[in-house]
Amino acid sequence: MGSFQDTLSSCEHGYLQTSYNGPSTGKTTSAVHNVNIPTGDRQDEARARFEVGVMLSSMVKEHQGRQQARKEEQERRRKEAIQASSNLTHALVDHLNVGVAQAYLNQKRLDSEASQLEQNATNFQRQTSQWLGLISSFTDSLKEVGHVQNWATTIESDMQTIATALEYAYKVEQQGGSGGGSTS
């Protein structure tokens, strides 16, 4: 606590002026109190000093009460500030967590879709390879059919040549046996 500097001024008028330098603010608080201070004998002076002491004591108690009220108000405000900062921190963390959770879910979904796409691409590649094999087999079969058809055409041509030769030989034999007589 600061120190009281009591100054008796205008004692003949019955006023007491007190000033106090506060410990935390450094400001000087002054008050003027109306005190009946008779001038004269020692007993009156003692009584006046007692009244001044009582008055100073009440001022100290009043000051201590105000100081305690300020401390309580300051502590209440400090707790409110801590609670507000805690609420703000929780709100920010919750907001960030929502974003992080959404990003995590999106990434999980993208991973799942990428895995599905990879599996589909593998299946498509396998199916494409099977189609290419089938097309190759079909092409080979068509070539063989072309070869068979060519062979069949060749055989047919040869058969027609043979049939024509046999027909011709039969006609020649028939004409030779019917036109010239028999030599037997």
C-alpha angles and dihedrals in degrees: 000000000000125000125262117233108196118197123186108210129171091009089166087061093047100245127135119198119198130183131191130194107214118226100226104030101036089217121136116234116200130191133180116212126191107232126172103230111172116203119227132054131040096250090058090048091051091049090048091050090049090051090048090049091049090047092048090047091052089047090052091049091047090048092048090050092051090045091050090048090051090049091050091047090048091049090048091050091046090053090047090051091049091048092047092049090047091051091048091049092049091047092050092046091048090049091049091045090054089054092045091047091050091048090049092051091047091049091048090050091047091050090051092048091046090051090049090047091050091050091048091049091051091049091047091050091051091047091047090051089051091049091050089051091050092048090049091050090047091050091050090048091050090051090051091048088050089050091047090047090049090048090047091050090049091047090047091051091048091048091050090050090050092045091049091048092048091047091049091048091048092050091047091050092046092050093045093051097046101040106047111038130250121288100197 
